[in-house]
């Protein structure tokens, strides 16, 4: 009996000690890192799963919460709307970034989503510094984080493209840094500060882009090991400088003139996975030098990777080049996770990984398998539309243009001619839907009066803004893309453009695989609830309840 009593006593002590030492996460994460890939379909990650090492995306999925059915619920699946929706938890109709650019009918000009003539360049060339988040109409999670901490939180956004750094950082950020093609350096604008931080000047002085471009781009693995890819050299691809096969001599491609290293074309860097390496180098240095996560106030860093977007447009999603870019991206994710482990610890950092949009397969690749597809011939369609309107309403410049799946009519001329705008919109929609490749054409006036519960019209409505949208919205058939200089694109409401991976890692994110349907609008609202700050003021997403267990 004494022995039994002693064993029970020891067992009780063991259980009590285990309970006392059980992991209890901090009340809030010390640092939130948002990793956004500019172009990545859900199936692309699944395709390369078996060739990934264990310390990057595999680790995030194996140790974190993986949402396998995350999607985009608006029409214009472009980069700008993607970044803004992730940041604000709102649809484009609310946050105002309806597309990468939109047409301003009264000024007769295109408006780039982050253009701002009131600011100046900092650390780079003049033309590449006239940018700010002034066109983003709603607050973001990072804005609310800043305001709730009375400016105590440190907030930064970085990315090769200025729109990626600026929109993901939000209005109240301490800094946003993007790449200058002309100088090969990181830069910003006076919206954030009058000078670059000294540590960033030191990084720029290292001239790393020149070092990246002095080496060839060749596969990091045996090309035969990349699953589900088209042949390395393919006539269906646009290629880099007209070349469609490995290796790519970046030194020659980036050098202008007869003598090497006379004038460097630093824009070549963004077309390669080395742009992601450069972005990671900036992220690691920023975490150290700005001391992110070193106090009790939650900090935020948005990191956007864009190499897959450039490669996808030129080579298509099933190319060896895109597969190689994804494998290299995974190495960069591994570096960030290693940094978290060494400097802050996984329990103190919350990381989310998501894509801003997907991409369509090259139509010619789909046709090889007899899947319906094709290119929408914009110029020919607009010529016929103009002829039709001239026949109906008399000769006039009735159409201002077609931008980002929207037709903009000449509203001033229509008003002067005393023509009913809604009637003309309906006629244009009925005419356009007859063309090959068009699934639906809707007059945008219908979105002002109706609330659609679901389907294609709901996605169109979520992209519509009275101030910034055109008169008729166009949705192409599945497998169809607009004919441009690129071999494929992304601007549709279909699965390949909308279904994206969403992974949460660290802090309170436990191992789970979730198959229910969620939206990219849910990211900002979830962050707000987890970090105990107000939701962004136009947010309509739902908190992801699996992260609150």
C-alpha positions as CSV (number, residue, x, y, z in Angstrom):
1,X,0.0,0.0,0.0
2,X,2.8,2.4,0.8
3,X,4.4,1.7,-2.6
4,X,1.1,2.3,-4.4
5,X,0.5,5.5,-2.4
6,X,4.0,6.7,-3.3
7,X,3.5,5.9,-7.0
8,X,0.2,7.8,-7.0
9,X,1.9,10.7,-5.3
10,X,4.7,10.8,-7.8
11,X,2.2,10.5,-10.7
12,X,0.2,13.4,-9.4
13,X,3.4,15.6,-9.1
14,X,4.3,14.7,-12.7
15,X,0.9,15.6,-14.0
16,X,0.9,18.9,-12.0
17,X,4.4,19.8,-13.3
18,X,3.5,19.0,-16.9
19,X,0.4,21.2,-16.6
20,X,2.5,24.0,-15.1
21,X,5.0,23.8,-17.9
22,X,2.4,23.5,-20.7
23,X,2.9,26.1,-23.4
24,X,0.8,29.2,-23.0
25,X,1.2,31.7,-26.0
26,X,1.8,35.4,-25.3
27,X,-1.3,37.6,-25.2
28,X,-0.4,39.1,-28.6
29,X,2.3,38.3,-31.2
30,X,5.3,40.5,-31.1
31,X,5.5,40.5,-34.8
32,X,3.1,39.8,-37.7
33,X,4.7,39.0,-41.0
34,X,2.5,38.9,-44.1
35,X,4.0,37.0,-47.0
36,X,2.1,37.7,-50.3
37,X,3.1,36.1,-53.6
38,X,1.9,38.1,-56.5
39,X,1.0,35.1,-58.7
40,X,0.5,31.6,-57.3
41,X,-2.4,29.2,-57.9
42,X,-3.4,26.7,-55.3
43,X,-2.6,23.7,-57.6
44,X,0.9,25.0,-58.3
45,X,1.9,24.5,-54.7
46,X,0.4,21.0,-54.7
47,X,2.3,20.2,-57.9
48,X,5.8,20.8,-56.5
49,X,5.1,19.4,-53.0
50,X,7.2,16.3,-53.4
51,X,10.4,18.3,-54.4
52,X,10.2,20.9,-51.6
53,X,12.6,20.6,-48.6
54,X,11.2,20.4,-45.1
55,X,12.1,23.9,-43.8
56,X,10.0,26.2,-46.0
57,X,6.4,26.0,-47.1
58,X,6.3,22.3,-46.1
59,X,7.1,23.4,-42.5
60,X,4.5,26.1,-42.6
61,X,1.8,23.6,-43.7
62,X,3.0,20.7,-41.5
63,X,3.1,22.9,-38.4
64,X,0.4,25.5,-39.2
65,X,-3.2,26.0,-40.3
66,X,-3.6,25.4,-44.0
67,X,-6.8,26.7,-45.7
68,X,-7.2,24.7,-48.9
69,X,-10.3,26.4,-50.2
70,X,-9.4,30.1,-50.0
71,X,-10.6,32.2,-52.9
72,X,-11.0,35.7,-54.3
73,X,-14.6,36.8,-54.7
74,X,-14.4,39.7,-57.2
75,X,-14.0,40.0,-61.0
76,X,-10.7,41.9,-61.5
77,X,-8.2,39.4,-60.2
78,X,-5.2,41.7,-60.6
79,X,-2.3,42.5,-58.3
80,X,-3.6,45.9,-57.0
81,X,-7.0,44.7,-55.9
82,X,-5.4,41.6,-54.5
83,X,-3.0,43.5,-52.2
84,X,-5.8,45.9,-51.2
85,X,-8.3,43.2,-50.3
86,X,-5.8,41.3,-48.2
87,X,-4.8,44.4,-46.4
88,X,-8.2,45.9,-45.8
89,X,-10.6,42.9,-45.5
90,X,-12.8,44.7,-48.0
91,X,-13.9,44.2,-51.6
92,X,-12.6,46.5,-54.4
93,X,-16.0,48.2,-54.4
94,X,-15.3,49.5,-50.9
95,X,-11.5,49.9,-50.8
96,X,-11.4,51.6,-54.2
97,X,-8.5,49.7,-55.9
98,X,-10.7,48.3,-58.6
99,X,-7.8,47.4,-60.8
100,X,-4.1,48.1,-61.3
101,X,-5.1,51.2,-63.3
102,X,-8.4,52.8,-64.2
103,X,-9.6,55.5,-66.7
104,X,-10.6,58.9,-65.5
105,X,-13.1,60.0,-68.1
106,X,-13.2,63.7,-67.2
107,X,-9.4,64.2,-67.2
108,X,-9.1,61.7,-70.1
109,X,-6.2,59.9,-68.4
110,X,-5.2,56.6,-66.9
111,X,-4.8,56.6,-63.2
112,X,-2.2,54.1,-61.7
113,X,-3.5,52.7,-58.4
114,X,-0.6,54.2,-56.3
115,X,0.3,57.3,-58.4
116,X,0.6,60.6,-56.4
117,X,2.1,63.7,-58.1
118,X,2.2,65.5,-54.7
119,X,5.2,63.4,-53.4
120,X,8.8,63.1,-54.5
121,X,11.3,60.3,-54.9
122,X,13.5,59.3,-52.0
123,X,16.7,57.4,-52.8
124,X,15.9,56.6,-56.4
125,X,15.1,58.2,-59.8
126,X,12.4,60.8,-60.0
127,X,9.7,59.0,-62.1
128,X,9.8,55.9,-59.9
129,X,9.1,57.8,-56.7
130,X,5.8,59.5,-57.4
131,X,3.8,57.0,-55.4
132,X,1.7,56.7,-52.2
133,X,-1.4,55.0,-50.9
134,X,-3.5,58.0,-51.5
135,X,-5.9,56.1,-53.8
136,X,-6.7,53.4,-51.2
137,X,-10.0,54.6,-49.8
138,X,-10.3,52.5,-46.6
139,X,-8.1,51.7,-43.6
140,X,-6.0,48.5,-43.5
141,X,-5.1,46.2,-40.6
142,X,-1.7,47.9,-40.3
143,X,-3.4,51.3,-40.1
144,X,-5.6,50.1,-37.2
145,X,-2.6,48.5,-35.5
146,X,-0.8,51.8,-35.7
147,X,-3.7,53.9,-34.4
148,X,-4.6,51.6,-31.6
149,X,-1.0,51.7,-30.4
150,X,-0.8,55.5,-30.7
151,X,1.9,55.1,-33.3
152,X,3.9,52.7,-31.2
153,X,3.7,49.8,-33.6
154,X,6.4,49.6,-36.3
155,X,4.9,49.0,-39.8
156,X,6.7,48.3,-43.0
157,X,6.0,47.0,-46.5
158,X,8.5,45.8,-49.1
159,X,8.3,44.5,-52.6
160,X,9.9,44.8,-56.0
161,X,6.9,46.6,-57.3
162,X,5.9,49.9,-55.8
163,X,2.2,48.9,-55.6
164,X,3.0,45.8,-53.6
165,X,5.0,47.6,-51.0
166,X,2.7,50.6,-50.7
167,X,-0.7,48.9,-50.6
168,X,0.4,46.1,-48.2
169,X,2.0,48.7,-45.9
170,X,-1.1,50.9,-45.6
171,X,-1.5,54.6,-45.0
172,X,0.1,54.9,-41.6
173,X,3.2,52.8,-42.3
174,X,6.7,53.9,-41.1
175,X,8.1,52.9,-44.5
176,X,7.5,51.2,-47.8
177,X,10.4,50.3,-50.0
178,X,10.4,49.2,-53.6
179,X,12.9,48.6,-56.4
180,X,14.2,51.2,-58.8
181,X,14.9,49.8,-62.3
182,X,17.2,52.7,-63.3
183,X,19.6,52.5,-60.3
184,X,19.2,49.0,-59.1
185,X,18.5,50.2,-55.6
186,X,15.7,50.2,-53.0
187,X,13.8,53.5,-52.8
188,X,10.7,55.2,-51.3
189,X,8.8,58.5,-51.5
190,X,8.5,61.6,-49.3
191,X,5.0,60.3,-48.2
192,X,7.0,58.2,-45.7
193,X,10.2,60.1,-45.0
194,X,12.6,62.6,-46.5
195,X,15.6,60.2,-46.5
196,X,16.3,56.5,-46.5
197,X,17.5,54.9,-43.3
198,X,21.2,54.6,-43.1
199,X,21.1,50.8,-43.0
200,X,19.2,50.8,-46.3
201,X,21.7,53.1,-47.8
202,X,24.4,50.7,-46.8
203,X,22.5,47.8,-48.5
204,X,22.1,49.9,-51.7
205,X,25.8,50.7,-51.7
206,X,26.5,46.9,-51.9
207,X,25.1,46.9,-55.5
208,X,23.7,43.4,-55.1
209,X,21.6,43.6,-58.3
210,X,24.8,43.8,-60.3
211,X,26.1,40.7,-58.5
212,X,22.8,38.8,-59.2
213,X,22.9,39.8,-62.8
214,X,26.5,38.6,-63.2
215,X,25.4,35.0,-62.8
216,X,23.2,33.0,-65.1
217,X,19.7,31.9,-64.3
218,X,19.8,28.1,-64.4
219,X,17.6,25.5,-62.7
220,X,18.4,25.0,-59.0
221,X,17.3,21.4,-59.5
222,X,17.4,18.9,-62.4
223,X,14.7,20.2,-64.8
224,X,13.5,16.6,-65.2
225,X,12.6,16.6,-61.5
226,X,10.1,19.5,-61.9
227,X,6.7,17.7,-62.1
228,X,4.0,18.5,-64.7
229,X,6.0,21.0,-66.7
230,X,6.0,21.7,-70.4
231,X,9.3,21.2,-72.3
232,X,11.9,23.6,-71.3
233,X,12.1,25.1,-74.8
234,X,8.6,25.8,-76.2
235,X,7.3,27.9,-79.0
236,X,4.2,28.6,-76.9
237,X,6.2,30.8,-74.5
238,X,7.2,34.4,-74.9
239,X,10.5,33.9,-73.1
240,X,13.1,36.3,-71.7
241,X,14.6,38.5,-74.4
242,X,13.1,36.1,-76.9
243,X,14.8,33.0,-75.3
244,X,12.7,30.2,-73.9
245,X,15.3,27.7,-72.5
246,X,17.8,27.5,-69.7
247,X,20.4,28.8,-68.9
248,X,19.7,32.6,-69.3
249,X,22.8,34.7,-69.6
250,X,21.6,37.6,-67.5
251,X,25.0,39.4,-67.7
252,X,24.6,39.8,-71.5
253,X,20.9,40.5,-71.3
254,X,21.3,43.3,-68.8
255,X,24.2,45.0,-70.5
256,X,23.6,47.6,-73.1
257,X,26.1,48.8,-75.7
258,X,29.1,47.0,-77.1
259,X,31.2,47.0,-74.0
260,X,30.2,44.9,-71.0
261,X,29.2,46.8,-67.8
262,X,28.9,50.1,-69.5
263,X,25.2,50.6,-68.9
264,X,23.2,48.1,-66.9
265,X,19.5,47.3,-67.5
266,X,18.5,46.6,-63.9
267,X,14.9,45.9,-64.9
268,X,16.0,42.4,-66.0
269,X,16.4,41.5,-62.3
270,X,12.6,41.7,-61.7
271,X,12.1,39.1,-64.4
272,X,14.1,36.5,-62.5
273,X,13.9,34.7,-59.1
274,X,16.9,36.7,-58.0
275,X,14.4,39.5,-57.4
276,X,12.9,37.4,-54.6
277,X,16.4,36.8,-53.2
278,X,17.0,40.5,-53.1
279,X,13.6,41.0,-51.4
280,X,14.4,38.5,-48.7
281,X,17.8,40.2,-48.1
282,X,15.9,43.4,-47.5
283,X,13.4,41.7,-45.2
284,X,16.1,40.2,-43.0
285,X,18.0,43.4,-42.6
286,X,14.9,45.4,-41.9
287,X,13.9,43.0,-39.1
288,X,17.3,43.5,-37.5
289,X,17.9,47.2,-38.0
290,X,14.4,48.4,-37.2
291,X,14.3,45.9,-34.2
292,X,10.9,44.5,-35.2
293,X,9.2,42.4,-32.5
294,X,11.6,43.6,-29.7
295,X,9.0,45.1,-27.4
296,X,5.5,44.4,-26.2
297,X,3.8,46.3,-29.0
298,X,2.9,44.2,-32.0
299,X,4.9,45.2,-35.2
300,X,3.9,44.4,-38.8
301,X,6.0,43.6,-41.9
302,X,4.5,42.9,-45.3
303,X,6.8,41.1,-47.7
304,X,5.7,40.6,-51.3
305,X,7.4,38.3,-53.8
306,X,6.8,39.0,-57.5
307,X,9.2,36.9,-59.5
308,X,6.5,34.2,-60.2
309,X,4.2,36.9,-61.7
310,X,6.8,38.0,-64.3
311,X,7.8,34.4,-65.1
312,X,4.1,33.3,-65.3
313,X,3.2,36.0,-67.9
314,X,6.2,35.2,-70.0
315,X,6.4,31.4,-69.7
316,X,3.0,30.2,-68.4
317,X,2.2,28.4,-65.1
318,X,3.3,25.0,-66.4
319,X,6.8,26.0,-67.5
320,X,10.1,24.9,-66.0
321,X,10.9,28.5,-65.4
322,X,7.9,29.1,-63.1
323,X,8.5,25.8,-61.3
324,X,12.1,26.8,-60.7
325,X,11.0,30.3,-59.4
326,X,8.6,28.5,-57.0
327,X,11.3,26.2,-55.7
328,X,13.6,29.2,-55.2
329,X,10.8,31.1,-53.5
330,X,10.4,28.2,-51.0
331,X,14.1,28.6,-50.1
332,X,13.5,32.3,-49.3
333,X,10.5,31.3,-47.1
334,X,12.9,29.0,-45.3
335,X,15.3,31.8,-44.7
336,X,12.6,33.9,-43.1
337,X,11.5,31.1,-40.9
338,X,15.0,30.5,-39.8
339,X,15.3,34.2,-38.9
340,X,12.2,34.0,-36.8
341,X,13.5,31.0,-34.9
342,X,16.9,32.6,-34.1
343,X,15.8,36.1,-33.3
344,X,12.3,36.0,-31.9
345,X,11.1,32.4,-31.6
346,X,8.1,30.9,-33.4
347,X,5.8,31.4,-30.4
348,X,6.2,35.2,-30.7
349,X,5.6,35.6,-34.4
350,X,2.5,35.1,-36.5
351,X,3.1,34.6,-40.2
352,X,0.5,34.3,-43.0
353,X,1.2,33.2,-46.5
354,X,-1.2,34.0,-49.4
355,X,-1.3,34.7,-53.1
356,X,-2.7,37.9,-54.5
357,X,-4.1,36.0,-57.5
358,X,-3.6,33.0,-59.8
359,X,-3.0,32.8,-63.5
360,X,-4.6,31.2,-66.6
361,X,-2.9,28.4,-68.4
362,X,-1.6,29.4,-71.9
363,X,-4.6,28.8,-74.2
364,X,-2.4,26.9,-76.7
365,X,-1.5,24.4,-73.9
366,X,-5.1,23.9,-73.1
367,X,-5.9,23.3,-76.7
368,X,-3.4,20.5,-76.8
369,X,-5.7,18.7,-74.5
370,X,-8.8,19.8,-76.5
371,X,-9.9,22.1,-73.6
372,X,-11.9,25.1,-74.9
373,X,-9.7,28.2,-74.8
374,X,-8.5,31.1,-76.8
375,X,-7.4,34.8,-77.0
376,X,-9.9,37.6,-76.9
377,X,-9.0,40.0,-79.8
378,X,-9.6,43.4,-78.2
379,X,-8.8,45.7,-81.0
380,X,-11.0,44.0,-83.6
381,X,-13.9,43.9,-81.1
382,X,-13.6,47.6,-80.3
383,X,-13.6,48.5,-84.0
384,X,-16.8,46.6,-84.6
385,X,-18.3,48.1,-81.4
386,X,-17.5,51.6,-82.7
387,X,-19.0,50.9,-86.0
388,X,-22.2,49.5,-84.4
389,X,-22.6,52.6,-82.2
390,X,-22.1,54.9,-85.1
391,X,-24.8,53.1,-87.0
392,X,-27.2,53.4,-84.0
393,X,-26.4,56.8,-82.7
394,X,-24.7,58.6,-85.5
395,X,-21.0,59.2,-86.1
396,X,-19.1,60.1,-82.9
397,X,-16.3,59.1,-80.6
398,X,-18.6,57.1,-78.3
399,X,-16.0,54.7,-76.8
400,X,-13.1,56.1,-74.8
401,X,-11.4,52.7,-74.4
402,X,-11.3,49.3,-72.9
403,X,-9.2,48.9,-69.8
404,X,-9.0,46.0,-67.4
405,X,-12.1,44.2,-68.7
406,X,-14.2,47.3,-68.7
407,X,-15.5,49.5,-71.5
408,X,-15.5,53.2,-70.8
409,X,-17.9,55.3,-72.8
410,X,-17.7,59.0,-73.7
411,X,-20.1,60.3,-71.1
412,X,-19.6,63.9,-72.0
413,X,-20.6,63.3,-75.6
414,X,-23.5,61.1,-74.5
415,X,-24.8,63.8,-72.3
416,X,-24.4,66.5,-75.0
417,X,-26.3,64.3,-77.4
418,X,-29.1,63.8,-74.9
419,X,-28.8,60.0,-75.0
420,X,-29.8,57.9,-72.1
421,X,-26.6,56.4,-70.7
422,X,-28.2,53.3,-69.3
423,X,-29.8,52.4,-72.6
424,X,-26.4,52.8,-74.4
425,X,-24.7,50.6,-71.7
426,X,-27.3,47.9,-72.2
427,X,-26.9,48.0,-76.0
428,X,-23.1,47.8,-75.7
429,X,-23.4,44.8,-73.3
430,X,-25.8,43.0,-75.6
431,X,-23.5,43.6,-78.6
432,X,-20.2,42.6,-76.8
433,X,-21.6,39.3,-75.5
434,X,-21.9,38.0,-79.1
435,X,-18.1,37.9,-79.5
436,X,-16.1,34.7,-79.2
437,X,-14.6,34.3,-75.8
438,X,-17.0,36.5,-73.8
439,X,-19.0,34.8,-71.1
440,X,-20.9,37.8,-69.8
441,X,-21.1,41.5,-70.4
442,X,-23.0,43.6,-67.8
443,X,-23.9,47.3,-67.8
444,X,-22.5,48.7,-64.5
445,X,-25.7,50.7,-63.9
446,X,-27.3,47.4,-62.9
447,X,-24.9,47.2,-59.9
448,X,-26.1,50.5,-58.6
449,X,-29.7,49.2,-58.2
450,X,-29.3,45.5,-57.4
451,X,-27.6,43.3,-54.8
452,X,-26.7,40.0,-56.3
453,X,-26.5,37.0,-53.9
454,X,-23.8,35.0,-55.7
455,X,-22.4,33.9,-59.0
456,X,-20.7,35.8,-61.7
457,X,-22.7,39.0,-61.3
458,X,-21.9,39.1,-57.6
459,X,-18.2,39.0,-58.4
460,X,-18.7,41.8,-60.9
461,X,-20.6,43.8,-58.3
462,X,-17.8,43.4,-55.7
463,X,-15.4,44.9,-58.3
464,X,-17.6,47.9,-59.1
465,X,-17.0,51.4,-58.0
466,X,-19.2,54.3,-59.2
467,X,-16.2,56.7,-59.2
468,X,-13.7,54.4,-60.9
469,X,-15.4,51.6,-62.9
470,X,-16.3,51.7,-66.5
471,X,-19.7,51.5,-68.2
472,X,-19.7,47.8,-69.1
473,X,-17.9,44.9,-67.4
474,X,-16.7,42.0,-69.4
475,X,-16.0,38.4,-68.2
476,X,-14.2,36.1,-70.6
477,X,-15.0,32.4,-70.9
478,X,-13.0,29.9,-68.8
479,X,-9.6,29.3,-70.5
480,X,-9.7,32.6,-72.5
481,X,-7.4,35.5,-71.9
482,X,-7.1,38.9,-73.5
483,X,-4.5,39.0,-76.3
484,X,-1.5,41.1,-75.2
485,X,2.3,40.9,-75.5
486,X,2.3,38.2,-72.8
487,X,1.3,34.6,-73.4
488,X,-1.2,34.5,-70.6
489,X,-2.7,36.6,-67.8
490,X,-5.0,36.8,-64.9
491,X,-8.2,38.9,-64.8
492,X,-11.1,36.5,-64.5
493,X,-13.5,35.2,-61.9
494,X,-12.6,31.6,-62.6
495,X,-11.0,28.9,-60.4
496,X,-7.4,29.3,-61.8
497,X,-7.4,33.0,-61.1
498,X,-9.3,32.9,-57.8
499,X,-8.3,29.8,-55.8
500,X,-5.1,30.6,-53.8
501,X,-3.2,29.0,-50.9
502,X,-3.6,30.5,-47.4
503,X,-1.3,29.3,-44.6
504,X,-1.0,30.6,-41.0
505,X,2.1,29.7,-39.0
506,X,3.5,30.5,-35.5
507,X,2.0,32.1,-32.4
508,X,-1.4,30.4,-31.9
509,X,-1.7,28.7,-35.3
510,X,-2.0,25.0,-34.6
511,X,-1.6,22.1,-37.1
512,X,-4.8,21.9,-39.1
513,X,-6.1,21.4,-42.6
514,X,-9.3,23.3,-43.4
515,X,-11.4,22.6,-46.5
516,X,-14.3,25.0,-45.9
517,X,-14.6,28.0,-48.3
518,X,-13.0,31.2,-47.0
519,X,-12.2,34.5,-48.6
520,X,-9.0,36.6,-48.8
521,X,-11.2,39.3,-47.2
522,X,-11.0,37.2,-44.0
523,X,-7.3,37.8,-43.5
524,X,-7.4,41.4,-42.2
525,X,-10.4,40.8,-40.0
526,X,-8.8,37.7,-38.5
527,X,-5.6,39.7,-37.8
528,X,-7.6,42.4,-36.1
529,X,-9.4,40.1,-33.7
530,X,-6.2,38.1,-32.9
531,X,-4.2,41.3,-32.2
532,X,-7.1,42.9,-30.4
533,X,-7.4,46.0,-32.6
534,X,-10.4,47.5,-34.4
535,X,-11.2,46.0,-37.8
536,X,-10.4,48.0,-40.9
537,X,-13.3,50.5,-41.4
538,X,-14.6,48.9,-44.6
539,X,-13.9,45.3,-43.8
540,X,-16.5,42.7,-44.7
541,X,-14.5,39.5,-44.1
542,X,-15.2,37.0,-41.3
543,X,-12.6,36.0,-38.7
544,X,-11.2,32.5,-39.3
545,X,-12.4,30.7,-36.2
546,X,-10.0,27.8,-36.5
547,X,-7.2,30.1,-35.4
548,X,-8.9,30.9,-32.1
549,X,-8.8,27.5,-30.5
